[in-house]
Amino acid sequence: MKSIGYSNPEKICFHSFRHGWGTTMLSEISDQRICMIGLGHKSDKIFAHYANHIKKESALQTIAETSESLLRFLTI
């Protein structure tokens, strides 16, 4: 991590990847229940701790696509 310029390599651990996996899967699957099974979480509170790093660009893209779809429906 130091060789690529990451300032806090000691903060990268197994749980860092777990957070990343939870966030990415939630962005891709969009079904929290499925992601919770993948992470082995039984409560929404714990899952939210792991998957709360939503990527703004991905969220905005999803909002744009959904809005376009809804507006298209409304103009029919």
Buried (B, 14 or more C-beta within 10 A) or exposed (E): EEEEEEEEEEEEEEEEEBBEBBBBBBBEEEEBEEBBEBBEBEEEEEBBEBBEEEEEEBEEEEEEEEEEEEEEEEEE
